[in-house]
Amino acid sequence: MSGRGLGDRKGIEQITKTWDKTVVDRSAQLETWVDYLQPMTRRGVTIFAYATNHYSGHSPDTVKLFREFWDKKA
């Protein structure tokens, strides 16, 4: 995941301009970020994670998937 889940605007806009569904599977990247970030929260670090539609095509789905991975590994 690019630092804040911003994605590749030009690349994703070549695939979609409707932003109503995920068009790029970022599961592997999101799971990697969860693995990286969870130990930090255990040390008391507050994490703010952001995602735009340009990351996978639909930011609500990106956030939902991130939370699912987070909760599964908690």
N, CA, C and O atoms as a Tripos MOL2 file, in Angstrom:
@<TRIPOS>MOLECULE
protein
  296   295    74     0     0
PROTEIN
NO_CHARGES

@<TRIPOS>ATOM
      1 N           0.8550   -1.1670    0.0000 N.3       1 MET1
      2 CA          0.0000    0.0000    0.0000 C.3       1 MET1
      3 C           0.8960    1.2220    0.0000 C.2       1 MET1
      4 O           1.8070    1.3340    0.8200 O.2       1 MET1
      5 N           0.6400    2.1230   -0.9060 N.am      2 SER2
      6 CA          1.3880    3.3630   -0.8160 C.3       2 SER2
      7 C           1.0510    3.9860    0.5290 C.2       2 SER2
      8 O          -0.0760    3.8390    1.0030 O.2       2 SER2
      9 N           1.9690    4.6580    1.1370 N.am      3 GLY3
     10 CA          1.8880    5.1530    2.5020 C.3       3 GLY3
     11 C           0.5170    5.3280    3.1040 C.2       3 GLY3
     12 O           0.2790    4.8720    4.2230 O.2       3 GLY3
     13 N          -0.3900    5.9700    2.4040 N.am      4 ARG4
     14 CA         -1.6990    6.2210    2.9810 C.3       4 ARG4
     15 C          -2.8140    5.5920    2.1570 C.2       4 ARG4
     16 O          -3.9650    6.0040    2.2990 O.2       4 ARG4
     17 N          -2.5350    4.6430    1.3290 N.am      5 GLY5
     18 CA         -3.5720    4.0180    0.5250 C.3       5 GLY5
     19 C          -4.1360    4.9560   -0.5230 C.2       5 GLY5
     20 O          -5.3260    4.9120   -0.8360 O.2       5 GLY5
     21 N          -3.2760    5.8060   -1.0630 N.am      6 LEU6
     22 CA         -3.7470    6.7700   -2.0440 C.3       6 LEU6
     23 C          -3.8370    6.1710   -3.4360 C.2       6 LEU6
     24 O          -4.7050    6.5580   -4.2180 O.2       6 LEU6
     25 N          -2.9660    5.2440   -3.7540 N.am      7 GLY7
     26 CA         -3.0310    4.5540   -5.0320 C.3       7 GLY7
     27 C          -2.4750    5.3440   -6.1950 C.2       7 GLY7
     28 O          -1.8590    6.3960   -6.0300 O.2       7 GLY7
     29 N          -2.7120    4.8040   -7.3760 N.am      8 ASP8
     30 CA         -2.2240    5.3530   -8.6390 C.3       8 ASP8
     31 C          -3.4060    5.9690   -9.3780 C.2       8 ASP8
     32 O          -4.1540    5.2660  -10.0580 O.2       8 ASP8
     33 N          -3.5710    7.2720   -9.2440 N.am      9 ARG9
     34 CA         -4.7430    7.9460   -9.8070 C.3       9 ARG9
     35 C          -4.8910    7.6960  -11.3050 C.2       9 ARG9
     36 O          -5.9670    7.3100  -11.7630 O.2       9 ARG9
     37 N          -3.8370    7.9080  -12.0620 N.am     10 LYS10
     38 CA         -3.9250    7.7300  -13.5170 C.3      10 LYS10
     39 C          -4.2100    6.2840  -13.8810 C.2      10 LYS10
     40 O          -5.0170    6.0060  -14.7680 O.2      10 LYS10
     41 N          -3.5460    5.3630  -13.1940 N.am     11 GLY11
     42 CA         -3.7410    3.9520  -13.4940 C.3      11 GLY11
     43 C          -5.1550    3.4840  -13.1960 C.2      11 GLY11
     44 O          -5.7520    2.7730  -14.0040 O.2      11 GLY11
     45 N          -5.6940    3.8670  -12.0600 N.am     12 ILE12
     46 CA         -7.0350    3.4110  -11.6880 C.3      12 ILE12
     47 C          -8.0940    4.1020  -12.5480 C.2      12 ILE12
     48 O          -9.1280    3.5050  -12.8480 O.2      12 ILE12
     49 N          -7.8480    5.3580  -12.9480 N.am     13 GLU13
     50 CA         -8.8200    6.0540  -13.7950 C.3      13 GLU13
     51 C          -8.8570    5.5090  -15.2150 C.2      13 GLU13
     52 O          -9.8020    5.7850  -15.9550 O.2      13 GLU13
     53 N          -7.8350    4.7310  -15.6150 N.am     14 GLN14
     54 CA         -7.8830    4.0380  -16.8940 C.3      14 GLN14
     55 C          -8.8220    2.8300  -16.8160 C.2      14 GLN14
     56 O          -9.3200    2.3570  -17.8380 O.2      14 GLN14
     57 N          -9.0570    2.3410  -15.6050 N.am     15 ILE15
     58 CA         -9.9110    1.1720  -15.3900 C.3      15 ILE15
     59 C         -11.3480    1.5940  -15.0920 C.2      15 ILE15
     60 O         -12.2910    0.9710  -15.5790 O.2      15 ILE15
     61 N         -11.5170    2.6400  -14.2980 N.am     16 THR16
     62 CA        -12.8640    3.0450  -13.8730 C.3      16 THR16
     63 C         -12.9190    4.5320  -13.5900 C.2      16 THR16
     64 O         -11.9030    5.1720  -13.3210 O.2      16 THR16
     65 N         -14.1200    5.0610  -13.6550 N.am     17 LYS17
     66 CA        -14.3890    6.4290  -13.2270 C.3      17 LYS17
     67 C         -15.6840    6.4800  -12.4180 C.2      17 LYS17
     68 O         -16.2070    7.5620  -12.1500 O.2      17 LYS17
     69 N         -16.2010    5.3140  -12.0300 N.am     18 THR18
     70 CA        -17.4790    5.2780  -11.3250 C.3      18 THR18
     71 C         -17.3350    5.1220   -9.8210 C.2      18 THR18
     72 O         -18.2240    5.5590   -9.0910 O.2      18 THR18
     73 N         -16.2630    4.5230   -9.3200 N.am     19 TRP19
     74 CA        -15.9480    4.4190   -7.8940 C.3      19 TRP19
     75 C         -17.0070    3.6790   -7.0820 C.2      19 TRP19
     76 O         -17.1880    3.9610   -5.8980 O.2      19 TRP19
     77 N         -17.7000    2.7450   -7.7020 N.am     20 ASP20
     78 CA        -18.7730    2.0370   -7.0000 C.3      20 ASP20
     79 C         -18.4250    0.6040   -6.6300 C.2      20 ASP20
     80 O         -19.2350   -0.0830   -6.0070 O.2      20 ASP20
     81 N         -17.2310    0.1380   -7.0010 N.am     21 LYS21
     82 CA        -16.8120   -1.2220   -6.6630 C.3      21 LYS21
     83 C         -15.2940   -1.3230   -6.7560 C.2      21 LYS21
     84 O         -14.6370   -0.5150   -7.4130 O.2      21 LYS21
     85 N         -14.7620   -2.3200   -6.0910 N.am     22 THR22
     86 CA        -13.3330   -2.5920   -6.1560 C.3      22 THR22
     87 C         -12.9850   -3.1150   -7.5400 C.2      22 THR22
     88 O         -13.6580   -4.0080   -8.0550 O.2      22 THR22
     89 N         -11.9380   -2.5660   -8.1450 N.am     23 VAL23
     90 CA        -11.5160   -3.0180   -9.4710 C.3      23 VAL23
     91 C         -10.0850   -3.5500   -9.4720 C.2      23 VAL23
     92 O          -9.6580   -4.1790  -10.4400 O.2      23 VAL23
     93 N          -9.3450   -3.3040   -8.3970 N.am     24 VAL24
     94 CA         -7.9910   -3.8340   -8.2460 C.3      24 VAL24
     95 C          -7.9100   -4.5110   -6.8840 C.2      24 VAL24
     96 O          -8.1820   -3.8900   -5.8570 O.2      24 VAL24
     97 N          -7.5390   -5.7730   -6.8820 N.am     25 ASP25
     98 CA         -7.4410   -6.5290   -5.6300 C.3      25 ASP25
     99 C          -6.1610   -6.1370   -4.8930 C.2      25 ASP25
    100 O          -5.0540   -6.4280   -5.3460 O.2      25 ASP25
    101 N          -6.3310   -5.4850   -3.7730 N.am     26 ARG26
    102 CA         -5.1940   -5.0610   -2.9490 C.3      26 ARG26
    103 C          -5.1060   -5.8660   -1.6490 C.2      26 ARG26
    104 O          -4.4810   -5.4210   -0.6860 O.2      26 ARG26
    105 N          -5.7170   -7.0230   -1.6180 N.am     27 SER27
    106 CA         -5.7560   -7.8380   -0.3940 C.3      27 SER27
    107 C          -4.3670   -8.1140    0.1610 C.2      27 SER27
    108 O          -4.1330   -7.9530    1.3590 O.2      27 SER27
    109 N          -3.4570   -8.5250   -0.6920 N.am     28 ALA28
    110 CA         -2.1110   -8.8790   -0.2230 C.3      28 ALA28
    111 C          -1.4210   -7.6770    0.4060 C.2      28 ALA28
    112 O          -0.7780   -7.8070    1.4480 O.2      28 ALA28
    113 N          -1.5490   -6.5020   -0.2190 N.am     29 GLN29
    114 CA         -0.9180   -5.3090    0.3210 C.3      29 GLN29
    115 C          -1.5540   -4.9020    1.6490 C.2      29 GLN29
    116 O          -0.8530   -4.5350    2.5920 O.2      29 GLN29
    117 N          -2.8780   -4.9680    1.7180 N.am     30 LEU30
    118 CA         -3.5610   -4.5960    2.9590 C.3      30 LEU30
    119 C          -3.1850   -5.5260    4.0960 C.2      30 LEU30
    120 O          -2.9820   -5.0820    5.2260 O.2      30 LEU30
    121 N          -3.0920   -6.8050    3.8070 N.am     31 GLU31
    122 CA         -2.7130   -7.7570    4.8470 C.3      31 GLU31
    123 C          -1.2890   -7.4970    5.3260 C.2      31 GLU31
    124 O          -1.0000   -7.6240    6.5160 O.2      31 GLU31
    125 N          -0.4060   -7.1380    4.4110 N.am     32 THR32
    126 CA          0.9660   -6.7910    4.7790 C.3      32 THR32
    127 C           0.9900   -5.5760    5.6960 C.2      32 THR32
    128 O           1.7370   -5.5450    6.6740 O.2      32 THR32
    129 N           0.1670   -4.5690    5.3780 N.am     33 TRP33
    130 CA          0.1130   -3.3840    6.2330 C.3      33 TRP33
    131 C          -0.4300   -3.7120    7.6110 C.2      33 TRP33
    132 O           0.0500   -3.1680    8.6060 O.2      33 TRP33
    133 N          -1.4170   -4.5850    7.6930 N.am     34 VAL34
    134 CA         -1.9510   -4.9980    8.9950 C.3      34 VAL34
    135 C          -0.8500   -5.6860    9.8020 C.2      34 VAL34
    136 O          -0.6800   -5.3990   10.9870 O.2      34 VAL34
    137 N          -0.1100   -6.5830    9.1740 N.am     35 ASP35
    138 CA          0.9890   -7.2740    9.8570 C.3      35 ASP35
    139 C           2.0320   -6.2800   10.3720 C.2      35 ASP35
    140 O           2.6080   -6.4750   11.4420 O.2      35 ASP35
    141 N           2.2660   -5.2350    9.6170 N.am     36 TYR36
    142 CA          3.2570   -4.2220    9.9940 C.3      36 TYR36
    143 C           2.7440   -3.3080   11.1090 C.2      36 TYR36
    144 O           3.4920   -2.9600   12.0220 O.2      36 TYR36
    145 N           1.4820   -2.9250   11.0350 N.am     37 LEU37
    146 CA          0.9420   -1.9270   11.9520 C.3      37 LEU37
    147 C           0.4770   -2.4770   13.2940 C.2      37 LEU37
    148 O           0.5720   -1.7740   14.2990 O.2      37 LEU37
    149 N          -0.0150   -3.6950   13.3440 N.am     38 GLN38
    150 CA         -0.5380   -4.2070   14.6100 C.3      38 GLN38
    151 C           0.4760   -4.2130   15.7390 C.2      38 GLN38
    152 O           0.1260   -3.8340   16.8570 O.2      38 GLN38
    153 N           1.7110   -4.6220   15.5040 N.am     39 PRO39
    154 CA          2.6770   -4.5610   16.6140 C.3      39 PRO39
    155 C           2.8870   -3.1440   17.1420 C.2      39 PRO39
    156 O           3.1690   -2.9570   18.3260 O.2      39 PRO39
    157 N           2.7490   -2.1540   16.2760 N.am     40 MET40
    158 CA          2.9020   -0.7690   16.7320 C.3      40 MET40
    159 C           1.7910   -0.3910   17.7060 C.2      40 MET40
    160 O           2.0450    0.2770   18.7080 O.2      40 MET40
    161 N           0.5810   -0.8050   17.4220 N.am     41 THR41
    162 CA         -0.5260   -0.4630   18.3210 C.3      41 THR41
    163 C          -0.3640   -1.1530   19.6620 C.2      41 THR41
    164 O          -0.7770   -0.6180   20.6910 O.2      41 THR41
    165 N           0.2300   -2.3300   19.6580 N.am     42 ARG42
    166 CA          0.4820   -3.0290   20.9220 C.3      42 ARG42
    167 C           1.4930   -2.2840   21.7920 C.2      42 ARG42
    168 O           1.5320   -2.4650   23.0090 O.2      42 ARG42
    169 N           2.3080   -1.4460   21.1530 N.am     43 ARG43
    170 CA          3.2760   -0.6220   21.8900 C.3      43 ARG43
    171 C           2.6990    0.7530   22.2330 C.2      43 ARG43
    172 O           3.4020    1.6180   22.7530 O.2      43 ARG43
    173 N           1.4160    0.9420   21.9360 N.am     44 GLY44
    174 CA          0.7520    2.1870   22.3020 C.3      44 GLY44
    175 C           0.7410    3.2650   21.2330 C.2      44 GLY44
    176 O           0.3250    4.3920   21.5000 O.2      44 GLY44
    177 N           1.1880    2.9400   20.0300 N.am     45 VAL45
    178 CA          1.1970    3.9170   18.9460 C.3      45 VAL45
    179 C          -0.2030    3.9740   18.3240 C.2      45 VAL45
    180 O          -0.7910    2.9410   18.0070 O.2      45 VAL45
    181 N          -0.7200    5.1720   18.1560 N.am     46 THR46
    182 CA         -2.0110    5.3520   17.4980 C.3      46 THR46
    183 C          -1.8000    5.3630   15.9910 C.2      46 THR46
    184 O          -0.9180    6.0570   15.4860 O.2      46 THR46
    185 N          -2.6080    4.5980   15.2820 N.am     47 ILE47
    186 CA         -2.4910    4.4860   13.8320 C.3      47 ILE47
    187 C          -3.6900    5.1640   13.1800 C.2      47 ILE47
    188 O          -4.8320    4.9350   13.5790 O.2      47 ILE47
    189 N          -3.4310    5.9880   12.1890 N.am     48 PHE48
    190 CA         -4.4740    6.5680   11.3420 C.3      48 PHE48
    191 C          -4.2340    6.0300    9.9320 C.2      48 PHE48
    192 O          -3.1740    6.2690    9.3540 O.2      48 PHE48
    193 N          -5.1840    5.3220    9.3840 N.am     49 ALA49
    194 CA         -5.0490    4.7610    8.0360 C.3      49 ALA49
    195 C          -6.0810    5.4120    7.1280 C.2      49 ALA49
    196 O          -7.2460    5.5560    7.5010 O.2      49 ALA49
    197 N          -5.6530    5.8010    5.9480 N.am     50 TYR50
    198 CA         -6.5170    6.4760    4.9870 C.3      50 TYR50
    199 C          -6.4840    5.7170    3.6600 C.2      50 TYR50
    200 O          -5.4650    5.1250    3.3050 O.2      50 TYR50
    201 N          -7.5830    5.7360    2.9420 N.am     51 ALA51
    202 CA         -7.6290    5.1310    1.6180 C.3      51 ALA51
    203 C          -8.5380    5.9720    0.7290 C.2      51 ALA51
    204 O          -9.5800    6.4560    1.1730 O.2      51 ALA51
    205 N          -8.1380    6.1420   -0.5210 N.am     52 THR52
    206 CA         -8.9680    6.8460   -1.4880 C.3      52 THR52
    207 C          -9.4920    5.8640   -2.5230 C.2      52 THR52
    208 O          -9.0440    4.7190   -2.5860 O.2      52 THR52
    209 N         -10.4290    6.3100   -3.3230 N.am     53 ASN53
    210 CA        -10.9450    5.4710   -4.4060 C.3      53 ASN53
    211 C          -9.8500    5.0600   -5.3750 C.2      53 ASN53
    212 O          -9.9670    4.0300   -6.0380 O.2      53 ASN53
    213 N          -8.7900    5.8480   -5.4660 N.am     54 HIS54
    214 CA         -7.7160    5.5550   -6.4090 C.3      54 HIS54
    215 C          -6.8230    4.3950   -5.9680 C.2      54 HIS54
    216 O          -5.9320    3.9900   -6.7150 O.2      54 HIS54
    217 N          -7.0420    3.8700   -4.7990 N.am     55 TYR55
    218 CA         -6.2340    2.7390   -4.3310 C.3      55 TYR55
    219 C          -6.7150    1.4260   -4.9390 C.2      55 TYR55
    220 O          -5.9170    0.6730   -5.4960 O.2      55 TYR55
    221 N          -8.0190    1.1460   -4.8380 N.am     56 SER56
    222 CA         -8.5360   -0.1080   -5.4000 C.3      56 SER56
    223 C          -9.8300    0.0910   -6.1850 C.2      56 SER56
    224 O         -10.3750   -0.8650   -6.7360 O.2      56 SER56
    225 N         -10.3200    1.3230   -6.2370 N.am     57 GLY57
    226 CA        -11.5290    1.6090   -6.9900 C.3      57 GLY57
    227 C         -12.7230    1.9880   -6.1460 C.2      57 GLY57
    228 O         -13.6630    2.6010   -6.6520 O.2      57 GLY57
    229 N         -12.7090    1.6360   -4.8580 N.am     58 HIS58
    230 CA        -13.8490    1.9310   -3.9780 C.3      58 HIS58
    231 C         -13.3380    1.9780   -2.5440 C.2      58 HIS58
    232 O         -13.1470    0.9360   -1.9160 O.2      58 HIS58
    233 N         -13.1190    3.1760   -2.0300 N.am     59 SER59
    234 CA        -12.4910    3.3000   -0.7140 C.3      59 SER59
    235 C         -13.2740    2.6330    0.4210 C.2      59 SER59
    236 O         -12.6430    2.0850    1.3240 O.2      59 SER59
    237 N         -14.6170    2.6480    0.4280 N.am     60 PRO60
    238 CA        -15.3070    1.9370    1.5140 C.3      60 PRO60
    239 C         -14.9680    0.4430    1.5500 C.2      60 PRO60
    240 O         -14.8400   -0.1390    2.6270 O.2      60 PRO60
    241 N         -14.8240   -0.1750    0.3770 N.am     61 ASP61
    242 CA        -14.4330   -1.5940    0.3500 C.3      61 ASP61
    243 C         -13.0090   -1.7800    0.8630 C.2      61 ASP61
    244 O         -12.7210   -2.7620    1.5460 O.2      61 ASP61
    245 N         -12.1240   -0.8530    0.5430 N.am     62 THR62
    246 CA        -10.7460   -0.9350    1.0180 C.3      62 THR62
    247 C         -10.7020   -0.8830    2.5340 C.2      62 THR62
    248 O         -10.0170   -1.6840    3.1710 O.2      62 THR62
    249 N         -11.4320    0.0590    3.1060 N.am     63 VAL63
    250 CA        -11.4680    0.1950    4.5650 C.3      63 VAL63
    251 C         -12.0850   -1.0410    5.2000 C.2      63 VAL63
    252 O         -11.5860   -1.5300    6.2130 O.2      63 VAL63
    253 N         -13.1610   -1.5490    4.6210 N.am     64 LYS64
    254 CA        -13.8190   -2.7530    5.1520 C.3      64 LYS64
    255 C         -12.8580   -3.9450    5.1440 C.2      64 LYS64
    256 O         -12.7700   -4.6830    6.1250 O.2      64 LYS64
    257 N         -12.1460   -4.1270    4.0420 N.am     65 LEU65
    258 CA        -11.2030   -5.2450    3.9520 C.3      65 LEU65
    259 C         -10.0610   -5.0830    4.9530 C.2      65 LEU65
    260 O          -9.6510   -6.0550    5.5880 O.2      65 LEU65
    261 N          -9.5500   -3.8750    5.0970 N.am     66 PHE66
    262 CA         -8.5040   -3.6100    6.0800 C.3      66 PHE66
    263 C          -8.9940   -3.9960    7.4770 C.2      66 PHE66
    264 O          -8.2820   -4.6660    8.2250 O.2      66 PHE66
    265 N         -10.2110   -3.5700    7.8240 N.am     67 ARG67
    266 CA        -10.7770   -3.8970    9.1530 C.3      67 ARG67
    267 C         -10.9470   -5.3990    9.3370 C.2      67 ARG67
    268 O         -10.6870   -5.9250   10.4190 O.2      67 ARG67
    269 N         -11.3780   -6.0890    8.2930 N.am     68 GLU68
    270 CA        -11.5360   -7.5450    8.3790 C.3      68 GLU68
    271 C         -10.2000   -8.2090    8.6750 C.2      68 GLU68
    272 O         -10.1160   -9.0800    9.5410 O.2      68 GLU68
    273 N          -9.1570   -7.8030    7.9620 N.am     69 PHE69
    274 CA         -7.8140   -8.3590    8.2350 C.3      69 PHE69
    275 C          -7.3610   -7.9910    9.6370 C.2      69 PHE69
    276 O          -6.7840   -8.8190   10.3430 O.2      69 PHE69
    277 N          -7.6160   -6.7610   10.0410 N.am     70 TRP70
    278 CA         -7.2130   -6.2880   11.3600 C.3      70 TRP70
    279 C          -7.8790   -7.1220   12.4460 C.2      70 TRP70
    280 O          -7.2150   -7.6170   13.3570 O.2      70 TRP70
    281 N          -9.1860   -7.2700   12.3430 N.am     71 ASP71
    282 CA         -9.9320   -8.0080   13.3550 C.3      71 ASP71
    283 C          -9.5440   -9.4810   13.3840 C.2      71 ASP71
    284 O          -9.4800  -10.0890   14.4530 O.2      71 ASP71
    285 N          -9.2890  -10.0470   12.2310 N.am     72 LYS72
    286 CA         -8.8910  -11.4610   12.1580 C.3      72 LYS72
    287 C          -7.5600  -11.7060   12.8520 C.2      72 LYS72
    288 O          -7.3540  -12.7630   13.4470 O.2      72 LYS72
    289 N          -6.6580  -10.7350   12.7780 N.am     73 LYS73
    290 CA         -5.3080  -10.9100   13.3350 C.3      73 LYS73
    291 C          -5.1590  -10.3330   14.7260 C.2      73 LYS73
    292 O          -4.1050  -10.4650   15.3490 O.2      73 LYS73
    293 N          -6.2130   -9.6910   15.2180 N.am     74 ALA74
    294 CA         -6.1360   -9.0580   16.5500 C.3      74 ALA74
    295 C          -6.0300  -10.0950   17.6520 C.2      74 ALA74
    296 O          -5.9570   -9.7410   18.8280 O.2      74 ALA74
@<TRIPOS>BOND
     1     1     2 1
     2     2     3 1
     3     3     4 2
     4     3     5 am
     5     5     6 1
     6     6     7 1
     7     7     8 2
     8     7     9 am
     9     9    10 1
    10    10    11 1
    11    11    12 2
    12    11    13 am
    13    13    14 1
    14    14    15 1
    15    15    16 2
    16    15    17 am
    17    17    18 1
    18    18    19 1
    19    19    20 2
    20    19    21 am
    21    21    22 1
    22    22    23 1
    23    23    24 2
    24    23    25 am
    25    25    26 1
    26    26    27 1
    27    27    28 2
    28    27    29 am
    29    29    30 1
    30    30    31 1
    31    31    32 2
    32    31    33 am
    33    33    34 1
    34    34    35 1
    35    35    36 2
    36    35    37 am
    37    37    38 1
    38    38    39 1
    39    39    40 2
    40    39    41 am
    41    41    42 1
    42    42    43 1
    43    43    44 2
    44    43    45 am
    45    45    46 1
    46    46    47 1
    47    47    48 2
    48    47    49 am
    49    49    50 1
    50    50    51 1
    51    51    52 2
    52    51    53 am
    53    53    54 1
    54    54    55 1
    55    55    56 2
    56    55    57 am
    57    57    58 1
    58    58    59 1
    59    59    60 2
    60    59    61 am
    61    61    62 1
    62    62    63 1
    63    63    64 2
    64    63    65 am
    65    65    66 1
    66    66    67 1
    67    67    68 2
    68    67    69 am
    69    69    70 1
    70    70    71 1
    71    71    72 2
    72    71    73 am
    73    73    74 1
    74    74    75 1
    75    75    76 2
    76    75    77 am
    77    77    78 1
    78    78    79 1
    79    79    80 2
    80    79    81 am
    81    81    82 1
    82    82    83 1
    83    83    84 2
    84    83    85 am
    85    85    86 1
    86    86    87 1
    87    87    88 2
    88    87    89 am
    89    89    90 1
    90    90    91 1
    91    91    92 2
    92    91    93 am
    93    93    94 1
    94    94    95 1
    95    95    96 2
    96    95    97 am
    97    97    98 1
    98    98    99 1
    99    99   100 2
   100    99   101 am
   101   101   102 1
   102   102   103 1
   103   103   104 2
   104   103   105 am
   105   105   106 1
   106   106   107 1
   107   107   108 2
   108   107   109 am
   109   109   110 1
   110   110   111 1
   111   111   112 2
   112   111   113 am
   113   113   114 1
   114   114   115 1
   115   115   116 2
   116   115   117 am
   117   117   118 1
   118   118   119 1
   119   119   120 2
   120   119   121 am
   121   121   122 1
   122   122   123 1
   123   123   124 2
   124   123   125 am
   125   125   126 1
   126   126   127 1
   127   127   128 2
   128   127   129 am
   129   129   130 1
   130   130   131 1
   131   131   132 2
   132   131   133 am
   133   133   134 1
   134   134   135 1
   135   135   136 2
   136   135   137 am
   137   137   138 1
   138   138   139 1
   139   139   140 2
   140   139   141 am
   141   141   142 1
   142   142   143 1
   143   143   144 2
   144   143   145 am
   145   145   146 1
   146   146   147 1
   147   147   148 2
   148   147   149 am
   149   149   150 1
   150   150   151 1
   151   151   152 2
   152   151   153 am
   153   153   154 1
   154   154   155 1
   155   155   156 2
   156   155   157 am
   157   157   158 1
   158   158   159 1
   159   159   160 2
   160   159   161 am
   161   161   162 1
   162   162   163 1
   163   163   164 2
   164   163   165 am
   165   165   166 1
   166   166   167 1
   167   167   168 2
   168   167   169 am
   169   169   170 1
   170   170   171 1
   171   171   172 2
   172   171   173 am
   173   173   174 1
   174   174   175 1
   175   175   176 2
   176   175   177 am
   177   177   178 1
   178   178   179 1
   179   179   180 2
   180   179   181 am
   181   181   182 1
   182   182   183 1
   183   183   184 2
   184   183   185 am
   185   185   186 1
   186   186   187 1
   187   187   188 2
   188   187   189 am
   189   189   190 1
   190   190   191 1
   191   191   192 2
   192   191   193 am
   193   193   194 1
   194   194   195 1
   195   195   196 2
   196   195   197 am
   197   197   198 1
   198   198   199 1
   199   199   200 2
   200   199   201 am
   201   201   202 1
   202   202   203 1
   203   203   204 2
   204   203   205 am
   205   205   206 1
   206   206   207 1
   207   207   208 2
   208   207   209 am
   209   209   210 1
   210   210   211 1
   211   211   212 2
   212   211   213 am
   213   213   214 1
   214   214   215 1
   215   215   216 2
   216   215   217 am
   217   217   218 1
   218   218   219 1
   219   219   220 2
   220   219   221 am
   221   221   222 1
   222   222   223 1
   223   223   224 2
   224   223   225 am
   225   225   226 1
   226   226   227 1
   227   227   228 2
   228   227   229 am
   229   229   230 1
   230   230   231 1
   231   231   232 2
   232   231   233 am
   233   233   234 1
   234   234   235 1
   235   235   236 2
   236   235   237 am
   237   237   238 1
   238   238   239 1
   239   239   240 2
   240   239   241 am
   241   241   242 1
   242   242   243 1
   243   243   244 2
   244   243   245 am
   245   245   246 1
   246   246   247 1
   247   247   248 2
   248   247   249 am
   249   249   250 1
   250   250   251 1
   251   251   252 2
   252   251   253 am
   253   253   254 1
   254   254   255 1
   255   255   256 2
   256   255   257 am
   257   257   258 1
   258   258   259 1
   259   259   260 2
   260   259   261 am
   261   261   262 1
   262   262   263 1
   263   263   264 2
   264   263   265 am
   265   265   266 1
   266   266   267 1
   267   267   268 2
   268   267   269 am
   269   269   270 1
   270   270   271 1
   271   271   272 2
   272   271   273 am
   273   273   274 1
   274   274   275 1
   275   275   276 2
   276   275   277 am
   277   277   278 1
   278   278   279 1
   279   279   280 2
   280   279   281 am
   281   281   282 1
   282   282   283 1
   283   283   284 2
   284   283   285 am
   285   285   286 1
   286   286   287 1
   287   287   288 2
   288   287   289 am
   289   289   290 1
   290   290   291 1
   291   291   292 2
   292   291   293 am
   293   293   294 1
   294   294   295 1
   295   295   296 2
@<TRIPOS>SUBSTRUCTURE
     1 MET1         2 RESIDUE 1 A MET
     2 SER2         6 RESIDUE 1 A SER
     3 GLY3        10 RESIDUE 1 A GLY
     4 ARG4        14 RESIDUE 1 A ARG
     5 GLY5        18 RESIDUE 1 A GLY
     6 LEU6        22 RESIDUE 1 A LEU
     7 GLY7        26 RESIDUE 1 A GLY
     8 ASP8        30 RESIDUE 1 A ASP
     9 ARG9        34 RESIDUE 1 A ARG
    10 LYS10       38 RESIDUE 1 A LYS
    11 GLY11       42 RESIDUE 1 A GLY
    12 ILE12       46 RESIDUE 1 A ILE
    13 GLU13       50 RESIDUE 1 A GLU
    14 GLN14       54 RESIDUE 1 A GLN
    15 ILE15       58 RESIDUE 1 A ILE
    16 THR16       62 RESIDUE 1 A THR
    17 LYS17       66 RESIDUE 1 A LYS
    18 THR18       70 RESIDUE 1 A THR
    19 TRP19       74 RESIDUE 1 A TRP
    20 ASP20       78 RESIDUE 1 A ASP
    21 LYS21       82 RESIDUE 1 A LYS
    22 THR22       86 RESIDUE 1 A THR
    23 VAL23       90 RESIDUE 1 A VAL
    24 VAL24       94 RESIDUE 1 A VAL
    25 ASP25       98 RESIDUE 1 A ASP
    26 ARG26      102 RESIDUE 1 A ARG
    27 SER27      106 RESIDUE 1 A SER
    28 ALA28      110 RESIDUE 1 A ALA
    29 GLN29      114 RESIDUE 1 A GLN
    30 LEU30      118 RESIDUE 1 A LEU
    31 GLU31      122 RESIDUE 1 A GLU
    32 THR32      126 RESIDUE 1 A THR
    33 TRP33      130 RESIDUE 1 A TRP
    34 VAL34      134 RESIDUE 1 A VAL
    35 ASP35      138 RESIDUE 1 A ASP
    36 TYR36      142 RESIDUE 1 A TYR
    37 LEU37      146 RESIDUE 1 A LEU
    38 GLN38      150 RESIDUE 1 A GLN
    39 PRO39      154 RESIDUE 1 A PRO
    40 MET40      158 RESIDUE 1 A MET
    41 THR41      162 RESIDUE 1 A THR
    42 ARG42      166 RESIDUE 1 A ARG
    43 ARG43      170 RESIDUE 1 A ARG
    44 GLY44      174 RESIDUE 1 A GLY
    45 VAL45      178 RESIDUE 1 A VAL
    46 THR46      182 RESIDUE 1 A THR
    47 ILE47      186 RESIDUE 1 A ILE
    48 PHE48      190 RESIDUE 1 A PHE
    49 ALA49      194 RESIDUE 1 A ALA
    50 TYR50      198 RESIDUE 1 A TYR
    51 ALA51      202 RESIDUE 1 A ALA
    52 THR52      206 RESIDUE 1 A THR
    53 ASN53      210 RESIDUE 1 A ASN
    54 HIS54      214 RESIDUE 1 A HIS
    55 TYR55      218 RESIDUE 1 A TYR
    56 SER56      222 RESIDUE 1 A SER
    57 GLY57      226 RESIDUE 1 A GLY
    58 HIS58      230 RESIDUE 1 A HIS
    59 SER59      234 RESIDUE 1 A SER
    60 PRO60      238 RESIDUE 1 A PRO
    61 ASP61      242 RESIDUE 1 A ASP
    62 THR62      246 RESIDUE 1 A THR
    63 VAL63      250 RESIDUE 1 A VAL
    64 LYS64      254 RESIDUE 1 A LYS
    65 LEU65      258 RESIDUE 1 A LEU
    66 PHE66      262 RESIDUE 1 A PHE
    67 ARG67      266 RESIDUE 1 A ARG
    68 GLU68      270 RESIDUE 1 A GLU
    69 PHE69      274 RESIDUE 1 A PHE
    70 TRP70      278 RESIDUE 1 A TRP
    71 ASP71      282 RESIDUE 1 A ASP
    72 LYS72      286 RESIDUE 1 A LYS
    73 LYS73      290 RESIDUE 1 A LYS
    74 ALA74      294 RESIDUE 1 A ALA
